[in-house]
Amino acid sequence: MASCVVISGCSAGMEVGIDAYSWVVGPRFGGVRDVEPGLHLVVMSRGDGVGRQGVWIELGAGEVVAKEWDATAEGIAHEGANPSLGEGSVLAMQREAATPGALKLGGYPPDHAGVWRALSRHVTRASLRRCGLELDASFSCDETPVDDEEEEFDGTCSRPSPTWTEFGSASSTGEAAAVTRSHLDGSERVRRLVRTTFGAPTELLAEIELAFVCFLALGSLAALKQWQKGLALVASCDDLMAAESAFFQDLVDVLRAQLSLAPPNFFRDPIGRSEDFLRPALANLLEGLADDRGLFDFVRDRFGLFADAADRDDARRRRLFDAARSAEDAPVVVVDGSPGAMQEDDDPRAVLRRLGFVDLATEMDPEREDPAMAAMRVLDEGPPSARADAFRYLESLAGEGASPASNIIPQ
């Protein structure tokens, strides 16, 4: 018997999704059938991507899980699995689910099951719990407080949001050689995180997967930044690449699944360039991995990266991986026993000011957004002087020679 998710309370024009797939639904939509057993993410919003909320569920074989959209509260109603249904109702739904058309259920996209497995195969209940999420408890990724007119504003969001692990930063104290090594190679930081926070390397991969899925399905900027930081960190681990080959094989498989959802012009689009933490991370991985599991051929053929090279060895000989590491991503080198003596300013606002985008720098929040994201937000809601800066900044990205600030990604 097929598993299904029954969703009530939907109206025409709502956005409903499961995993990384979504629909704008019609008035007869009642849920999704033919869902594989396992963990799944259900997402709902009133439409146009506004106020997206998610809920993680776990389906057994032949199981029916019911969720409801509360149009008055504009949110996913009830907490817990099937909280408003008695055992008889669930059994009736299971019988109806076996009858095509009985519950007005749309089919789970057959080619999407493999995509979801590849995107989320390390995510477990423990992974969710570490990030402040529970099964059958709805959450949002709103990163701004909600002021309810009927309640005194207390600075809290209406629903919980994920809490991401702090990856920390490279050491800036101690012996000069050790400080330099910590900036060149993130292996010790990853080992420390596994010991103190994750318990197993696969749980670090799980958080990278979870962050990407929350960004993809709910449009969370905080999740995007966590994904960026996690990939940048593990891609810098030269020592671990040699010692933990199985971990990096899994990482490459995860990264390929994620990049398979990106458009072919991802690395050429001006906004994509502002998110180009990924190009130096790919260069590190492709240069350091003993077995890249076809990653080089994949990024060359899909995105045109390193297109001048016949293969990975040819890219090494041509030093194309070195060229992919921009000056903004150059490692810190410590000299004459003075930790941090030659360290570049990590704050992208400082670079924006040096480039003449002073008002945009003032409006930017480096914990939540990079310069391009800030510019797009400011164009919508910023003061006039900052909007002028934002327009000039985005215009510079679209030109032939992108501004150096286009490569700024806060760490």
N, C-alpha and C positions, 0 to 999 in steps of 0.2 A: 504494500500500500504506500502511495507517495506521501511524503511529508509536505506540509503546506503552512503558509502564514496567512491567516484570515485577518483582514483589516477593515474595520467598520468606521463609519463617520466621515468617509471621504466624499468630497464634492468635486465637480468638474473643475479642472484647472489646477488642482493641487499637484504638488510634486511628491511622488513616493518612490523610494528606491530600496533596493536590497543589495548589499555588498557594494560593488563599484558600478552598479547599473541603476538607472532611474528612468521614470516615465512622468509625463504630464498626463494625469488620468482623466477618464471620462466619468459620467455620472453613475455608471453601472459597475465600476471597479470594486472588487471585493477582496483582493489579496493575490497571493502568488502560490502556485502549485509546483510540484516536481522539484522541490528544494532538497539538495543533498543533506544528509545528516551532518551535524557539526555546528561550529560557531558561525553566526551570521550577523551582519549589521543592517538593521532596518532604519531608514531615514525618511522623515516626513517634513513637509513645510506647506504653508498655505499657498505657495506659488511664487514663481520668479526667484527661487532660491532664498527668499526672505525668511529668517527665523528658523533655519533648519535645526531639527532635533533628531537625535539618534537613540537607538536602544539595541544593545547586544542581546541576542537570544541564542539558545542552544537547542537544536532539534535532534530528536532521536528518529530512528527509522519508522515511518508511518505516523509520526506525531503531528498534531495540529496545535499551533500556537496562535492565540488571538490577541490582537492589539487594536486600540481604538484611538481615533483622532477626536479631540474635544474642540469643536469649532469655537465655542465661547471663550475658552481659555487659550485657544490657539496653541495647543500642545498635545503631546502624547498622553492619553489618559491612563490612570491606574499604574500601580507598581506591582511587580511580581508577574509570574507566568499565569495566564488565564485567570486573573483574579476575580472576574465577574461571572465566570462560567462554572456551573456545576458539572459533576462527572457525566451526567446524562447528556448535557449540551455538548460536551467535548466529544462523546461517543457519536452523537448525531452528526456533528461536523465531520468526524472521520469517515462516516458512511457517505455523507454527501460529497466529500472530497474525492472519493473514488468514482463519482459519477460526473463525467465531463459536463461543464456548464452549470452544474447545480448551485455552486457558490459564486459564480461569476469570477472565477479566478483566472488571472493571466498566467501564462507559462513562464517559468524561470528560463532565461535565455540559455539554450543548450550549449552554446560555445563559450558561455561565461563561467561555467563551473570550474574548468581548468584554470582560467584566469584568476578566480578567487582563491583557489587552492594555492597557487603560486604566490599570490600577494600576501597571504595570511597564515601560511602553514606553521609558523612558529608561535603564533598568538595562542595563548591559553587563558584559562580563568585567572591564573596567577598573574599573568601579564596585565590583564585588565585591572585586577585589584591593585597592583603596584601603581598604576596610573590613576587610581581613584575611581575606577568604573566597576560596576557590578552587573551581572546578568539581570535582564528584565527591569533595569532602572534607567529611565530616560536621562539624557544629558544633552547639553548644547555645547557649541564651541564659540559662543558669543564671548568676545574678549573685551567688551565694554559693559559696565554695570547697567542694569535695567532699573529705571525709576518708575515704579508703579504708582499711578495717581491715587490709588486708594490706600496706600501704605506709606509710612514715612521712609524715605530713602535711607538705606543703611549701607550703601556701597557694595552690596552683594549681587551676584547674578541670580536670575530666577531659577535656573537649574544648574546642577554641578557641571563643571568642565573638567577635562582631563588634567592631571597634574604630572608634568613631565620630569624625568630624572635630570638633575643637574650634572652635566658631564665634566664640569670643572674646567680649569685652564692649565696650560703648561707652567711648570715651575719657573719662578723668577728669582729665586734665592738659592744659595748654596754655591758649590764649586762651579766655575765658569764652564768647564767642559760638560758637567752634568746638566746645567741650565740649557746650554746649546743643544745637547742631545734630546732633552725633553721637548724642545720646539721642533727639532728635526724628525722625531719619531714618537708617536703617541702610544707605543706599546705598553709602557709602564702605566700610563693613565688608564688604559683599557683593563689591564690586569688588576689594578686597584679597584676599578668599578665592578668587575666581576666578583672580586673577593667581598666587597663591602655592600653591594647593592643588588646585583643581578643573580649571583649564585651560580650561574652557568652562562657560557658565551651565547647560547641560543636565546637566552632571555634578552640580551642586548639586541640581537637580530629582531626579536619579537617587538621591541619598542620602536625600532626603525620601521618595521612593517606597520605597526599600529599608527605611528605618526603620519606615514604616507597615506594610509586609508582614511584617517580623519581629515587630512587636508583634501584628499580627492573627493570624499563623499559629503563633507560638511563645509568645505571651503575655509578651514581654520588656518589663519596666518601663524598662530603659535605652533600648530602641528607641522606646518611647512618648515619653520625655523628649526624645530627639533629634528626633523628628517635631514635637513642640511647639515646640522651640527654632527649628528650621528654618523652620516656617511663620510663627512670630512675627517672626523676623528679616526674611524677604522681604516680609511684609505691611507692615513699617514703612518700606519703601523708596520714599518719595514721589518722589524725583528719578528713580529708575530706572523707575518706572511710566510716566513720560512719555517716557523715552529708549529703553526696551527693551520695546516693546509685545508683540513676539512671545513673549518669555520669559514675560510675565504671562498671555498667552492660554494658553500651555501650562500654567502654574501653575493657572489657574482650571479647566482641564479635568481636571488631576490631582486637585485638591481636590474637585471635584464627584464624581469616581469614588470617592474615599475616603468622602465623606459619604453617598454612596448606600448604603453598607453600615451606616450608623448607624441606630438605630431612631428613629421620629418623635418620641419623648419624650426624645431625647438631651440637649436643652438644658433640659428641665424636671426630669429626674431629679436628686435631691440629690447623687448621686456625680458625675453629669455636670457639675453646677454647679461642683464643686471642680476640674474640668478646664477651666473656662471661660476659658482663655487664648484660645479660638477665637472667642468673640463679639467682643472688641475687634479681633482680627486680621481677621475678616470685615468689621467696620465700616470699618477702614482701607482694605481692598481695594475695597469697594463705594463708598466716597466718592472714592477716588483714581483708579480705573480709568476710562479713556475708554470702553472697551467691556467690560462685565462678563460677556458671553457667556451671559446668562440666569441668572447666579449669584443675583442678588437674588430673582428669581421662584422659583428652586429652593429657597432657604433659607426664604423666606416660606411657600411652599406645603407643603413637607415638614415643617418644624420649627416653623412659626408665628412665626418671628422677624420683627420689624418689621411685624407683622400689621396695624397701624393705617394703614399707608401704602398708597396705591393703586399706586405704582410707586417706582422709585429716586429720581426727582426729588422726589416728594412726601416721601419719607423724609429727603432732604436739607433740604427746607424746614421740616420738623417737628423737625429736629436730632436725629433718632432715632439717627444714627450716633454723635453726641457722647454721648448717653445710654448707649450700649452700652459705652463705655469707662469702666470702673469706676475709682474712686479708686486702687485698688491698681495700676492700669496707667498712671497719670498719668505723663507724661514728666518727666524731671529738668530743672529750670531752674537755671542757675548765675548768681549775682548778685555784684556788687562784686568781680569778679576772683578769686573764691575757688572754684576747681573743686570740685564736689561739696558745696558749702556747704549746699544745700537738698535733698540726695539722701536719699530714704527708705531705710531699712534694707532691703536686698534679701533678708535671711535670714528665711524664713517662720517659723523657730523663735522669733525675737524677737517677731513679731506674736502667735504662739500664747501666749507667756508673758504678753504684755500683756493678752490676753483671758482669762487664768486657766487655760490648759491647760499648766501647767508640766511635769508628768510626761510628757505626750505629746510636748512639745517636746524633752525630754531623749532620748526614744527615737527621734525622727525622724532620718532620713538625707536631707538636702535634695538630695544628688547623685543619689539613686535614686528618690525618691518625693515626692509632694506631701502635704499634711496628711491628706486623706481616705484615700490609699493607706496612709500610716503608721498611721492609726487602725484600718483594717481588719486590717492585719498585727498590730498590737499586741493587738487583741481575740483573735487566735488564739494568740499566743505571748508576749505581753508580761507584765511583772510586774503584780500586782494594782492598784497605785496608778495605773499608766499605763493599764491596761484601763478603769478608772473614767473617766479623762480621755477616752479614746477613745470610750467609749459616750456621754458628754455631748457630745463634739464632733459625732459623727454625728447625734445627736438634734437638735442645733442646726441642722444642715444640712437636716434633714427638716421643720423648722418653717416657718411662713409667712415669717418673716424670717430668712434665712440669716445666720450669723455672718460678719463681715467676713473672717475667715480663709478662708472658702470660696472666695475668689477668688485666694488666694496661689498663684502658680506660680513656683518658683525659676528664675532666669535663668542 
